[in-house]
Amino acid sequence: MKFDLNRLVRENVRELKPYSSARDEYISDGSKMVFIDANESPYSNGINRYPDPQQHQLKTLLAKTFSLSPANILLGNGSDEVLDLIFRAFCEPHKDNIITMPPTYGMYKVLAGINAIENREVLLTESFELDVDKILESKNSNTKVIFLCSPNNPTGNSFSGIHIENLLNNFQGLIVIDEAYIDFATKSSWLNRFDQFPNLIVTRTFSKAYGMAGLRLGVCYASEDIITILNRIKPPYNVNELTQRKALQMIQNTALLEEQITEILAERDRMVRQLAEINYINKIYPTDANFILVKVDDADKRYKEILESGVVVRNRSTQPLCDNTLRFTIGTPKENETLLKILNSL
Ligand SMILES: *Cc1c(COP(=O)(O)O)cnc(C)c1O
């Protein structure tokens, strides 16, 4: 069967006439025009004008960085908004379903709930790998999207490229690969594979390696056709002026970004070696991200002890396949040292 994007789009979205904002027509930036079209305040203070709804400057920079076209990019108020837009464009409430692979990022399930979409869960294998046969068995004609998180949160591993490619080739719905942690990974990204896989969507965020969780900026990369559909339903001014400006400025400092990633990776290796020496840590899972999942003797007890010493880690024990696990984010060398001291004192 051939991939048919039109079949996947919700009927109301297909027929929707998008809101046309004043700033869609002209961009005020650097222009000599007089703008009295949008009922804004005329008094300049840096933010009195509506932001560029298509974020041209940011997209141009990202497109150049990743050898794509701006038409392959949609920006959102965090990747959470981007993921929500995917639901709203393609998943019909009370009718369609998605597939997720726990243990994984919690937002896919929450968004499915909000959008009244059935979430079909297919557990990862014991080694946290995709169970491709089970995933393909659990789909039906109303399965619109499969959400993969690679590197996966909270397990830390990237999935096998062969498994992912197998899914891309054998599923006629959309496959979202959430690459929130890709900057820490050794495995290569799925960006630039849109020509080969028209059903592929890659999401990224500026909240992790890029150090801008407070800005709320997420990115969706996909074929032009998919981006066009998402553009029809996004709120016109979903990425505010301050976010666009600050992100532009920070993204250009690639030296700082690389330096920080290098330090996080070195610290991650050091932490893995040190954690291996602690007798109540029974397992350290392989990681391709900026965190480490460990299995301890009694996660609730250790979590409390660490907390009482002034450090907040994440207890993932309630997640399937994650009994007695804690997740440690890699901090600064000093923060990591603090955690190690506490762990060694227990
Ligand atoms: C942290 C994280 C995100 C980031 O979401 P934002 O809304 O962009 O901050 C996305 N996906 C995964 C798997 C994450 O762990």
The ligand as a Gaussian input file, in Angstrom:
#p B3LYP/6-31G(d) Opt

LIG

0 1
 C       12.189000      16.882000      27.998000
 C       11.557000      16.213000      26.866000
 C       10.906000      16.948000      25.878000
 C       10.892000      18.440000      25.951000
 O        9.678000      19.006000      25.892000
 P        9.573000      20.591000      25.770000
 O        8.116000      20.807000      25.792000
 O       10.205000      20.985000      24.460000
 O       10.298000      21.186000      26.925000
 C       10.365000      16.284000      24.789000
 N       10.437000      14.953000      24.688000
 C       11.056000      14.213000      25.624000
 C       11.167000      12.753000      25.461000
 C       11.618000      14.823000      26.746000
 O       12.219000      14.076000      27.677000

